[in-house]
């Protein structure tokens, strides 16, 4: 698998034309939005969450796909593909790549991205985002952790995750889900989610949830797939790494369960998005075929 010699074409692609629509929790008119903002100011003395930074954590070491951020997708490294999509989001005041590897850092600087060097001791993307936020030295209310292995992430989803935290004063975390494809039901790399009727997360699992007595997929049930994007209240992100690991988090190997197990609320938005993450080298070809079909250069 080729790795980075940064592409000379660093221009961002055109907007997606609204392929991702926020279909849950964000369809508020101007009056409702103003009311939500007023409620937020009342319930959070620190004020309305206005400034947001997008952080793309990237590491070279991976047991399944070493050097994944630098793998080429139609001539550009995957981290560049992701960065270009993130730069199209209108809600972010700043975007940085956080990495502990000089190869990734040099590649990202080559196509124009801001880079924060972080420690090799970071255990996950959230801890890397926390360290990057501290090193940025600027004040942000919301930190969006965007995984670098979904190079077709929709900018509208990033904006939706930011807006979800702005409109949910009792939440410290926001994320997105989409419809689960039947063929992904048993794939443990595809994380499933269940939410309550107010749009807050109840649970995440690598197994199929909910499960019925038959143990079979119910073709009529709207199962939800979790997308690899997380919005943090910046104050919560600073304490998140200090929270001890929780039993469910360790059993499922899912960071977001530590949030729920410690009693914090998590807002979930439902979006129409055809998720295409890169978990293994063979996924690159699938992404390239999809991009050709969509005429994405």
Order of alpha helices (4+ residues) and beta strands (2+ residues): alpha-beta-beta-beta-alpha-beta-alpha-beta-alpha-beta-alpha-beta-beta-beta-beta-alpha-alpha-alpha-beta-alpha
